[in-house]
Amino acid sequence: MTSAADTSTQPPGSGPHGATAHTAVVVGRTEIVPDIVELVMRPSRPIQSVPPGSHLDITVPLPGGPETRSYSLVDHGRDDGLLRIAVRLQRDGRGGSRWMHGLRPGAEITFTGPIDGFPLSPGRRPSVLLAGGIGITPIVGLASALRARGADYRLVYAGRSREHMAFVEDLEREHHGRVRVVEDIDGDLVDPDELVASLGDGGVLYVCGPMGLLSAVRAAWERAARPPGGLRFETFGTSGALPAAPFRVEVPARGLSFDVPVGTSLLDALESAGVEMMYDCRRGECGLCRVAILDVTGTVDHRDVFLSEHQRAENRAMCSCVSRVAGASLTIDC
């Protein structure tokens, strides 16, 4: 899993929000499927008992300065003191995943964490784990933990095809009879309503995947009037329902007009244009960076998890950190 996080410049020795930064050395690199590499890292300090679903915030160098990217730890159940992540190459991204793919054994990285941001619910409640694409990375450890608890669980793993899905054979072997692989190439799709209905009362649904998948599951969960606490999810805020494309932005109140290229967020573009924006998560979760939409030529690709389905349908606001426009232009107020 990869997700954009705090992209502010960090002082030496500190991570996002002032957290203490640490270093690790890459000791292994394996291309496990096309465009996905697994990196094995030895931290400079011992790290004990990492909960499943935890992630690292890793500093990556980009042309505009260092930024942070979040990567879920892949928990294979090996207590060897090493940290493992899997990174999918985002060809239309800003360069963070490309830099990660370029790491070789001996390279040093700076990180904060591990951060327990996607924990299991207590006990042995019936559970369904849904992963889309590289969203499988935190699910690997969560599934193993549920098995160790003796819980009733199933894993639904959706992707382009088996040849492009990381860890699929390992999961089928380790969780025999509990894994359903959904391949887009065969026209097979996850039915969110059916999935939610299949989960018994009191059950928990864990989701990690593209924003479109998460939005569809959230809507199905709400339609079924399920308790909010039963849906747990991890986001990676740069994914959307539509391919990223450049678009033009007008801000009449400020007399601004500028382009937002692929690989640059609307929030970044606004800041570059001199607009002082309020923000926090940069993952489409807090809503602080939302702007008012005055007009749009094209389709707003809402990639956040802050706005409700009703608010998205109204199309009067968007979260500038992750959401984009698939079309020619956007007129906003902020």
N, C-alpha and C positions, 0 to 999 in steps of 0.2 A: 504494500500500500504506500502510496506517496500522496502527500497533501501539502499545499502551500500553507505556511504558517506565518508567524511574525517576520516581516521582511526588513525590519529596521536594522540599521547598522549597530553592531554590538561592540562594546569596549573589550579589550583583551582580557581573557580570563573569565568572561561572563557569557551567559547564553541569554535566550529570550526572557524578558521580564526579570532580569537580574539573576537568574539561576546560575549556579556554578558550572563552568564548562570543564570538560574532561577530554582526554585524547585517547585514541585507539589506533592500532596499526592493523592494516589489512593483512591477513595471513592466508586467505584463500579466495579465489574468484572462479565461479563456474557458470557458464551459460547453460541454464537448465532447459529453456525452450527459447525459440526465436524472440529476441528483444527483451528477454528477462534474464538478469544475472543475479546469482546469489553471492553475497559478499560475507565472508567470515572475518571477524575482527577481534583482536585481543586488546581489551581495555587496559589503560595504564594503571588502573586501580581495581582491586577485586570487587566484583559485583555479585551480591548474594541474593538468592531467592527472588527472581524476577517474576511477577505475576503474569499469567497468560493474557494476551491482548495489549501488553505494554508496547510503547514505541520510543524511539530516539528522535530528538531534534538535532539534525546534523547541519553544520554550517557549510554552505557551498559557495564558491567564488563565482560571481557573475559580473558582467561588464560594468554594471552600475554600483557594485560593491557587494560585500558578503551578505547572503540571505540564508534563511533557515528553511529546511525541508524536513517533514516528519515521515519516518519510515517505521512501520510496525516490525517488531522482532518476530522472527520465525522460530517458534519453540518446537524443536524436534525431540524434546525430552532428554537432551544430553546435558549432564551437569559437568561441563568441562571448562566453565569460566569464559567461554567465547560468546560473542554476540553475532547473530546472523540476521541479515535482512535480505529481501529480494526487491530488485528495482526494475521497473518496466521503463524502457526508453520511450519518452514522449517526443516524437519527432517534431511536433509543432509547439513544444514548450519553450521556456526561456533559457534552457541550457543546464538546469540543475541535474536532471537525470542523465544527460549526456556526460557531464563531468563525473557523475557517480559511475557510469559505465566505463569510463576511462581509468578508473582506479585499478592498480595492480598490487600484488603482494609487496609489502614494504612501504606502501603509501600511508600517510598519517591523516586521520580525520579528527575534527573537533566536534564534540556533541554535548548535549545535556540530556539527563535521564538516567535510566529508563523511567518513563512516565506511565503510570497505570491509568490510562484514559478510556479503556474499553473492558471493564472488569466483568466477570461472571456474576450472576445473581447468587445469593447464598442458597445453600441446600441443593436438592436434586429435582428441581421443578422440570417438567417435560419441556424440551427445548428443540427449536429448529434453528440451524445455522445456515444463513444464506450468504454466499459469496459471489460477487461478480468480478471476473477478471483477476487483476492483481489484488483485489480485496480479499483474496484467500489468505494473505499472509498472517493476519491476526487470528483468523478462524482455525488455522492449523493447531495452535496451542489451546484454544478454547475447546475444540473438539476432544483433544487428548485429556484435558482436565475433566470434562463431563464424563468421559469413559472411565477415568480413574475414580470418579465419585459413584459410579454405578447408576448414572442418570439415564432416563429415557430420552434419547436425542436422535436427530437426523441431520444430515448435511446436504444442502442443495448447492451445487457448484455450477455456475453459468459462465460460458465463455464462447469465444469464436469457434474453436474446435479443440479436440483433445491435444493436438500437436502444439497448440499455443497456450495450454493451461498448465501452470506450474503445479507440481506436487500431486497431480491427479492420481497417478498409479500408487504412490505411497499412501495416499488417503484411502483409496479403495482397499488396499491391503490391510491397513491398520484399523479401519472401521468397516469391516466386511458386512455388506448387506445394509449399511446405513447411509451410503453415499449415492446421490442421484446426480449424474452429470448431464447438464443441459447445453447442447451445442447449437449455436446460432446457425452454423453452416447447414444443419439439417432442418432448419426452419422451426426448431424446437424453442419455445420461449417459456419463461417463468410466468405463471398466472398468479399475480399477487393475491387476488381474492381467494383463489383456491388454496394457496399456501397458508393464508391466515386462517381459513376455515378448517384446515387440517390440524391445526394446533389446538389441543384441548384447553379447557378452562384452566386458568392459572398458569398457563405455559408462557415461555419467554421466547421471543424471536430476536435473534442476533443478525444484524445485516451489515455487511461492508462491501461497497462496490460503487459503481458510477452514480452520479447524482440522479440521473433519470430513474434508475432502479430503486434507489432509496425513496425518491418522491412517490413513485407508484406504490411502493409498499406502505409508506406512511398514509397515503390516501385510502388504501384498502383497510388498513388498521382502524382508521377513523370511521369508515363506513360500517365496519363490523362492531363499532362501539366498544372496542377493547380498551382496557385500562392503559393509560400512557406508560406506566412503569413497566409494562410487559414487552415493550419494544425498545431494544437497545441497538445503537448503531454507531459506526465509525464513518466519518466522512473523508473523502478526499476531494477538496473543493475546487480543483481545476477541471474536473470532468463535467461534461454537459451533454445535453440531448442532441446538439447540433455541432458540426465541425466548426472549430474556431476560424474566424475570418476577420479581416480588418473592417473598421467602420468609422464613420465621421461623427463627431460630437459637437453640438452647439450648446453653449450656456449663455442665453441672452442676457440674463441679469448681470453677468460679469463681462459681457462683450468678448467671450472666448469662443474659439473654433479650432479644433485640432483633430488629428487622426489617432485612433487606437489600433496599433498594428497587432498581428498575431504574436503572442508571447509577452504582451504587456496588458496588464489589467486596466480597467477604467479608473480604478483608484490610483494606480501608479501614474496614469496619464494626467489625471486631475492634479496630483501633487506636482508633477513636472511642469504643469501650466501655471503653478503658483497658487493653487487653491489649498488652503489649510483644511484638511479633512480630519474628522474624528473617526477612529477605528480602533479595533483591538485584535480580534482573532485572525483576521484575513483568511478565514476559511468558510465564510458564509454562515456563521453560527450566531454571532452576537447582534447583527443588524445595525451596528453603530454607523457604518459607512453607507447606508442606503441613501439613494437620491430620488427625487421626484421626477417621474417621466412626464414630459409635456407633450411630446410627439415622437413617433417612431416610424421609420420606413423600413419594414422588415419584421422579424420575429425576435422578441426578447427571449433569450435562452437563460431562464432563471436557474442558477446553479447553486443556490443557497439552500439551507435548511431552516432559515429564520422565518421567511414569509409563509403564510398559510396558503392552501390551495385557492381559497377565495381571493386573497390578495394578489396572487399570481394571475388569476383570471382577470382581475380588474386592470392589471398592467399599469398601475399608477406609481409604482415604486420598484426599485431593483437594488440589490446589494452590489455596490461597485467593486468590491474586492474580487468577486468570482464571476458574476453574471456578465453576459455579453449580448451583442446584437448580431443576428445573422441577417444582414441586410445593409442598406446603404448608409442610413444616418439615424442619429438619436438626438433629441433635444431634451435637455434636463434642467432642473433647478437644484441648486445645492448651496 
